[in-house]
Amino acid sequence: MIREQAVDKRTPKTIRHDADLIVVGGGLSGVCCAITAARAGTRVVLVQDRPVLGGNSSSEVRLWVLGATSHMGNNNRWAREGGVIDELLVENLYRNPEGNPLIFDTILLEKVILEPNITLLLNTAVYEVEKLGEKISGIKAFCSQNSTAYELVAPLFCDASGDGIVGFQSGAAFRMGAESREEFGEKFAPTAEYGELLGHSLYFYTKDTGRPVRFVPPAYALDDITKIPRYKRFNAQEYGCQLWWIEYGGRLDTVHDTETIKWELWKVVYGVWNYIKNSGQFPEAETMTLEWVGQIPGKRESRRFEGDYMLTQQDVVEQRTHPDAVAFGGWSIDLHPADGIFSEKPGCNQWHSKGIYQIPYRCLYSHNVPNLFIAGRIISASHVAFGSSRVMATGAHVAQAVGMAAALCTQNQLLPRDLTEPTRMQELQQELLKAGQHIPGFVLQDSTDLTQQAKLSASSEFVLNELPADGPLLPLTSSAAQMLPLPIGSIPQLTAFVTADQDTTLTVELRRSSKPFNHTPDVTLETLTIPLRKGKQDINLPFKSQLSEPQYVFVTFIKNEHIQLQYSQLRVTGVLSVFNKINPAVSNYGKQEPSEDIGVDTFEFWCPERRPAGHNIALRIQTGIRLFSPTNVRNGIQRPTNQPNAWVAKADDVNPTLTLSWPTRQKINRVELRFDTDFDHPLETVIMTHPETVGPFCVQEYVVCNDQQERIYHQTHNHQTSNTIRFDQPIETSSLTIHLKKSTSPGQADFAPASLMEIRCYRE
């Protein structure tokens, strides 16, 4: 029994945590920052004011995680973010292809609590920031669930809280709203009539009970659905973040008016469901009921903090390069009318760039609070650039750079700005590349990697001389293109296979991107006009162009409804077909064509189809394409870019092996392997289900042997991009052999030859 006498007042129990880095905000940005820093040896306290991690991606909000891949609706090929965010998304595919948001919660919690360097504080809100001079010296937080106050002390802080509570209270310079067109010369800067802030959204889930269910709306439900100009878009099938345009609050203070905004969104949601259930226009809804309604809104925009550099529209559209690039973005510049669901305007105004763009490190720390990092949607960006950088996968990718920067600062007793010194910046970039972070235009150069001194040999090497004509025969109702990686020089002679239902003409164009690292086919090199007779036939494509630099070309078949094009069952790492179709979800209507000068480009969209569709176009390739060498595993690039960047074994190689040999015996403590988990697939976390738990290119089983061909490691259930093998005692050997085992065989659906993107070996 506990009994205390009456006193004047009491103070809550207080616990102090000392760490190297305090991360405030447990959304995807905070999670990825904390894990990255912790794995680099940094002691981290992660503070989250909600009962679960994930922020807008959690089961409390249920927004799908997206980034540069943009629902596969833009021209950013192989653009899914790498590092920790990739690990989380790939794990979610493996465990949760149905997209259950509760399962994604468990994955995030598991990944965080398994890190011994992370102390996790859930349900804990920051309420005070303490400073010593210009620096933050500590923060105070309170957990409502255990009535405990926390004093959190560290030399470094990261604000990934979404609204920037630490930055705000510490006096960091910030902005809220939109800059004028004149300040940065941004032609897409919105007018006051359009509005300066994106609003909040709140979602609902439904289910079919199989029997009639009635719905009596609460008194506060919107009683006149016609107050929503786009109300006729509602239907009984769409739910959750498919209804992202249920948005409100852009005319209010999106920090301090959040409760007001939430009530208005509740009013809308229950009014919408009342309309669906009781208007009589949706008889299919008779047996449906509400299963879940969000209790907190998903926030899009509030404060943006000023760093030493501010990302702008021109950085996004022109793909400007930066010596301190540490991450990339690729979502469209996506602005919304401030009146949200009550606006007469379309729910969004999206404009894409021709490829992914670099995000500089100088955007990731406060310019006036010297020990404060900023991550997630609050980084230093104009309102227009924020329209692209704000999405969760991009924010998480950026936050990983913050986590690694914090680790280097901790190791060397530095402040965030100190890392902009060129030598230190190069170290940061190289450490990020080692951790799986893709930085466009940068290559890993690791002198401590023993693979760089090894002789490489393989059981076979794939030569792309044929995409066999063993797949479906499909009508050419939309223009289709086969992407082929080619070296400098001439175009190989190609043969395609078609069937015509009448005498007609086929137009085939050879295209490339104006920038070799992009995948927008905006340059036409040649056009062939080929007469066809009725029936099945092979057609030769005698292109005569020359390439001055290695890149992908697009063998483009212009739509003709009288023609069927032959496809292939074979899938190959770094080889892809794309189509000039529409994807309204990301404002892709086949071609981006602004009606006025708003500072964006005009170009066509050429996008892949999701599996099980998306077959390669059957082709015969004279002399073959030889770009799948074992040497690719040490070229410092872990995904296809302007080349496949992978070793690929022959399709009929029953025991694909890669051997590293050294003239003397080596002591090896750690081996890093990178597999192809298809960086072109966005891996949305909710709503959009996936047909597989492991991508067809990923090797699930492999064996590592020493120079005596003794098995020293065996993996049987791999599904991840990155595999780290640590040996308790160093392995002494003059060679390592990796035996890859495929779970499918040539001729089977979705067969892909075994491939490996990277191998690195270390003596530690």
Order of alpha helices (4+ residues) and beta strands (2+ residues): beta-beta-alpha-beta-alpha-alpha-beta-beta-beta-beta-beta-alpha-beta-alpha-beta-beta-beta-alpha-beta-beta-alpha-beta-beta-beta-beta-beta-alpha-alpha-alpha-beta-beta-beta-beta-beta-beta-beta-beta-beta-beta-beta-beta-beta-beta-beta-beta-beta-beta-beta-beta-beta-beta-beta-beta
